[in-house]
Amino acid sequence: MKSALVIGAFLAVLPTLAVAGEKVDMAELTCKQFLADEEGILPTVVWIDGYLSHQSGNTVIDMDQLVENVKQIANDCAAEPDKKIMDLVPEDE
């Protein structure tokens, strides 16, 4: 039941970068675009976390760590707005 609520909440705040029918290539998403979409910051980081979790096989969601990751990525992005968001995340966690 909890997972259904989390998924429902996540779907309710999907990134506004992707309006109906539009596709977003996460590998091309820049820090500037990421920071411009305040409502999409957390869902974007959740997507990245899921992507990395699939790569590593880690199925645990640590919400405290996720919030810290959002802060770190936002700080890094503020310093380098033209950098691609996926270039800021570690490959192997």
N, C-alpha and C positions, 0 to 999 in steps of 0.2 A: 504494500500500500504506500509506504514512504517513497519508494522509487517512482511510483506513478505520479505522486505529487511533485517530486523533483523534476521529472520529465515534463509534466504539465507546466510548471513554473518556467522551466527553461524554454519550452516552445513559445510561451507567452512573450518572451523578451528576446527572441532571435534577433541577430544583428540587423539594424536598419540598413546596412550596406546592401543587403540583398532584398530588394523589393520584389513583389510578386513577379515571377517569371524571369528574374535576373539571376545570373549565376556569378558567384564570387570565387576566383581562384585564390585560395588561401596562400599559395606559394608566392603570389604577386602582391598581396596586401601590404601596403607600406605603413610605417608607423604613423605618418600623417593621417592616413585614412582611418587607421585604428583609433587614434586619439580623437578624431573629429566625431566619432560615433559613440558618444557616452553611454547610450543604452546598450550598445553592442559589445562593450569592452569585456564584461564578465562572460557572456556567452561565447565570445571569440576565444577567450582563454580556456574555457571549459572544452571547446572543440579541440584546441591545441593539446590540452591535457589528455583528452580521449585518444587523439592521434598518437601521442607519445606512449600512452598506456598500451595501445594495441601493439606498438613496436616492441615494447619491453615485456609485455605480458603481465604488467602490474594492473590488478583490477580494483585496487583500493583508492577511494576518493577521500583525500584529506582536505577538508574545507579550509582549515587554517592555513595550510600550505598553499592552497589555491589562491586565497586572498593575498598572501605574501607574493606569489608569482605575478598576480595582477599588478601589484604595486611596483615590483621590480621591472616588469616589462614596460609599464607606463613611464617609469623614471628613465629607463634606457631609451625608450622611444622619444621622450622629450629632448634628449641629448642628440639624437640622430633621426630626425623626422623622415628622411628619405630612405632609411634602411628598411628592408623587408622584415616583417614581423617574424617570419619563420627562421630568419637568420639569427634571431635573438634567443631562440629556445635551444636547450641542449639536445643533442641527438639521442643520447643514451642515458636515461634516468632509471 
